[in-house]
Amino acid sequence: MKAIKRTLRLDLEAGKANPAKVGKDLAPTGINLLGFCNQYNEMSKGQMGLVIPAEITVYEDRSFDIKLKTPPAAFLLKKYAGVEKGAAKPGSQIVGSITQDQLRQIAEIKLPDLNTIELESAMKIIAGTAKNMGIRIEEH
């Protein structure tokens, strides 16, 4: 088993990683930046237009492993609600809304990365994030 030097997480746009974007975070680890970018872009090319976080494990010998995560809940909520950013004053300001079906879709996408296996619980977690962003969930 290889000795782990460092693990880090970067939120990158699928298929668009380049050494200039990841350099400040990854250069100190000594890994091959172009090699990382090529591998990440290849792994995420089917999800263009989404932010796909990468969990990177860097080993002492400068090799690395990449594990892709699901897009951040806030990113998905903004996309589904069609808004640029969350509310400046959550709780008193509503910037957009999503339907129950959209909430379910987001919860299904996020389920592998949440600490629950129940879809209903996942929906409650995402609904909480939406509320904090000023995104209302429409009742049926």
Stockholm file with secondary structure:
# STOCKHOLM 1.0

chainA/1-140         MKAIKRTLRLDLEAGKANPAKVGKDLAPTGINLLGFCNQYNEMSKGQMGLVIPAEITVYEDRSFDIKLKTPPAAFLLKKYAGVEKGAAKPGSQIVGSITQDQLRQIAEIKLPDLNTIELESAMKIIAGTAKNMGIRIEEH
#=GR chainA/1-140 SS CCCEEEEEEEEEETTCCCHHHHHHHHGGGTCCHHHHHHHHHHHHGGGTTSEEEEEEEEETTSCEEEEECCCCHHHHHHHHHTCSSCCSSBTTBCCEEECHHHHHHHHHHHGGGSSCSCHHHHHHHHHHHHHHHTEEECCC
#=GC SS_cons         CCCEEEEEEEEEETTCCCHHHHHHHHGGGTCCHHHHHHHHHHHHGGGTTSEEEEEEEEETTSCEEEEECCCCHHHHHHHHHTCSSCCSSBTTBCCEEECHHHHHHHHHHHGGGSSCSCHHHHHHHHHHHHHHHTEEECCC
//
